């Protein structure tokens, strides 16, 4: 499955958003994931959250590539 980003044409009917095509469950889970990362950044009181996000993004991609 290919990721489809939000295009700001959200719908709540059915099981999938008609704007991006993602399931409403995927959207909900993604929002929870983002909130968890934001909460972690706030707990750590990072002055440079962009560097943290870039680093974990790189780490996540490396782990995903190892799965292939």
Secondary structure as UniProt FT lines:
FT   TURN            18..20
FT   HELIX           24..44
FT   HELIX           49..67
//
